[in-house]
Each structure stands twice: as structure tokens, then as C-alpha cells.
Amino acid sequence: MNIRTEKQASALTQRRNDGLNNAAIKDPGFSCQGKVGEFVSLYLRCELFATRLQHYYQSDKRHKEAGLNTDSLSKSLEHFGLHFENEKLLFIFQGGAGKRGKKSARQLRNGYLHQLSDADKSEIIEKHSTLTIEMRRFLKKRIKNDKSLTCSTHIRPTSTKG
């Protein structure tokens, strides 16, 4: 791990949060297409946000994985002290085919955008409120100053028992 001064760690955290802010507010412009368009816009922003967060984590750990991965994303959140329930994380980012009525936002996005699935479009509309609430919650996450990146210059006092 690269040890940094508190000032360097704070600047790195600020740059990372700027990148997360950019991902969170970047609007691909699909929202004007109703519920499905709003869902697609939010999901794309979540995916960009998650990919950046995962990249920051992997940079700190000097470990690279290709593509968005829920295990790595979960570790990324934990690494930066960000709480987001694992079931909600899977509700947004679970990969694979999924089962009708229980698909994640990612599975619905894939089914609709890659196959123009009417069933996935209907599920997006049906679950729109819940999906968009959780995706917006995810996009609000920000990194706090990560003390593990700094070089500690003070010594902790030891207790003496008499």
C-alpha cells in the first residue's frame, strides 16, 4: 500500500469523490422516454459509479478485475466504509439471467436493451418505483477520508494498571 500524508489522502479522496459526483449527475438523456428511459438513465449512472468505486478499491489493493463484479463491489464499499445492504446491491447489480419477477436492475437492463424484451420492459415499469429509489440511494454514497492511506505520526498511549 502506498502510504500518504493526511493532506495527500484528503486530496485523493476529493478527486475520487469528484469522479463519483460526475458519474452520479451525468445524464445520458433517456429520462424523457418515460419510466423505462428514467430507469435506463439511472442504471447507466449507477454502473459508471460502481465501476469507478471498484476501480478506486482495486487501485488501493493493487488488484485488477475486469468488469463490474458484485463481490468486488461489495468489498469496495466495505473498504471505503460505505454501508449499502448486500441484498440491495444484488437487487441493482446481480448478473446472470435471473428469474421473471425477481430480476435485478442489471438483468432487466440487459434483457431490455440487448433483446428488446417486452417482458423485461413490463417488469421495469412494474418495479420502477423500487428500482429507482434504490439506485438513487446508491448514487448518494461518497468516500470519507480514508485514514488507512495515511502515515500515522502519533503514538497511542498504553494503559498502565497498578
ChimeraX attribute file (.defattr): number of C-alpha atoms within 10 A of each C-alpha:
attribute: neighborCount
match mode: 1-to-1
recipient: residues
	/A:1	9
	/A:2	10
	/A:3	12
	/A:4	16
	/A:5	14
	/A:6	17
	/A:7	10
	/A:8	13
	/A:9	19
	/A:10	18
	/A:11	13
	/A:12	17
	/A:13	20
	/A:14	16
	/A:15	12
	/A:16	17
	/A:17	18
	/A:18	13
	/A:19	15
	/A:20	25
	/A:21	16
	/A:22	14
	/A:23	20
	/A:24	22
	/A:25	12
	/A:26	15
	/A:27	14
	/A:28	13
	/A:29	12
	/A:30	15
	/A:31	15
	/A:32	10
	/A:33	12
	/A:34	10
	/A:35	19
	/A:36	21
	/A:37	16
	/A:38	18
	/A:39	25
	/A:40	24
	/A:41	19
	/A:42	27
	/A:43	23
	/A:44	18
	/A:45	23
	/A:46	23
	/A:47	19
	/A:48	20
	/A:49	24
	/A:50	26
	/A:51	20
	/A:52	20
	/A:53	24
	/A:54	26
	/A:55	22
	/A:56	18
	/A:57	21
	/A:58	17
	/A:59	12
	/A:60	14
	/A:61	13
	/A:62	11
	/A:63	9
	/A:64	12
	/A:65	10
	/A:66	7
	/A:67	10
	/A:68	18
	/A:69	16
	/A:70	18
	/A:71	13
	/A:72	20
	/A:73	21
	/A:74	19
	/A:75	16
	/A:76	22
	/A:77	19
	/A:78	13
	/A:79	17
	/A:80	19
	/A:81	14
	/A:82	16
	/A:83	11
	/A:84	15
	/A:85	11
	/A:86	12
	/A:87	10
	/A:88	16
	/A:89	19
	/A:90	17
	/A:91	20
	/A:92	24
	/A:93	23
	/A:94	20
	/A:95	18
	/A:96	11
	/A:97	13
	/A:98	14
	/A:99	9
	/A:100	11
	/A:101	13
	/A:102	12
	/A:103	24
	/A:104	24
	/A:105	29
	/A:106	23
	/A:107	21
	/A:108	27
	/A:109	22
	/A:110	17
	/A:111	19
	/A:112	20
	/A:113	13
	/A:114	9
	/A:115	10
	/A:116	12
	/A:117	15
	/A:118	11
	/A:119	14
	/A:120	23
	/A:121	17
	/A:122	15
	/A:123	19
	/A:124	26
	/A:125	15
	/A:126	13
	/A:127	16
	/A:128	16
	/A:129	12
	/A:130	11
	/A:131	20
	/A:132	20
	/A:133	11
	/A:134	16
	/A:135	22
	/A:136	15
	/A:137	12
	/A:138	21
	/A:139	21
	/A:140	11
	/A:141	18
	/A:142	19
	/A:143	16
	/A:144	13
	/A:145	17
	/A:146	15
	/A:147	14
	/A:148	15
	/A:149	19
	/A:150	17
	/A:151	13
	/A:152	12
	/A:153	7
	/A:154	6
	/A:155	6
	/A:156	6
	/A:157	6
	/A:158	6
	/A:159	6
	/A:160	5
	/A:161	4
	/A:162	3
